[in-house]
Amino acid sequence: MKILAFAGSTSSTSINRELVKFVLKDFQGDEINLIDLNDFDMPVFSVDREKKGFPDEAHHFLKVIEECDAIICSLAEHNRSYSAAFKNVFDWASRINVKVFQNKPMLLMSTSPGGYGGGNVMNTAKTFFPQFGADVKETFSLPKFYENFDMETGVIDPGMLKDLKDKIFNFKNQIGN
Ligand SMILES: Cc1cc2nc3c(=O)[nH]c(=O)nc-3n(C[C@H](O)[C@H](O)[C@H](O)COP(=O)(O)O)c2cc1C
């Protein structure tokens, strides 16, 4: 199975990318495409800029989604919403194909250093991604990343780890993996 994975962040030390990489350990038999939003750097979207044409990166983002069987992503939360970097890619892609996620099943996550774990952006995405073609199967939010995650071993808290593993198991079942 082809798994597309990404963090909704361009930080070189992205904690959401760490969470995604931890989850990917449970998909070792699969073909993984872990993309970096830094490779989708585009001008800030505007309807005026759009008239000059679409950046190749917007087409490329849609292409990697088209080529996958399932999506695993974890969104960074900035001011209770998407990071500007993710929103820009999302906006550009949505102008080419409003069904950005092309009916692919998705494991949607978020984490942050705060106690709500990026739950605001995750819930926004859970509510609205389906309008953009995402088939959100499971969601998981990890609060207080630096207390609950070890960079070598992953999620520390046994209850949170069980919750995540259960969701991964359910996601795999639902996608026939
Ligand atoms: C501009 C800005 C706004 C932020 N707003 C929030 C927020 O609303 N909620 C939150 O939990 N964390 C917030 N944070 C902290 C981020 O969760 C933290 O920087 C986290 O590392 C982002 O994820 P990343 O490492 O994957 O980029 C904010 C950080 C920045 C730089």
The ligand as an ORCA input file, in Angstrom:
! r2SCAN-3c Opt
* xyz 0 1
  C       2.866     31.721     15.461
  C       2.653     30.573     16.397
  C       1.405     30.357     16.915
  C       1.171     29.270     17.755
  N      -0.093     29.043     18.202
  C      -0.362     27.917     18.893
  C      -1.695     27.574     19.223
  O      -2.644     28.270     18.913
  N      -1.917     26.414     19.912
  C      -0.882     25.582     20.254
  O      -1.144     24.546     20.866
  N       0.391     25.881     19.963
  C       0.679     27.016     19.264
  N       1.967     27.321     18.916
  C       3.048     26.425     19.343
  C       3.186     25.303     18.323
  O       2.280     24.270     18.642
  C       4.624     24.786     18.366
  O       5.476     25.774     17.826
  C       4.786     23.475     17.636
  O       6.140     23.097     17.734
  C       4.351     23.573     16.191
  O       4.456     22.326     15.551
  P       5.691     21.921     14.643
  O       6.878     21.774     15.582
  O       5.306     20.630     14.037
  O       5.931     23.015     13.655
  C       2.227     28.409     18.103
  C       3.500     28.647     17.563
  C       3.715     29.698     16.726
  C       5.078     29.921     16.140
*
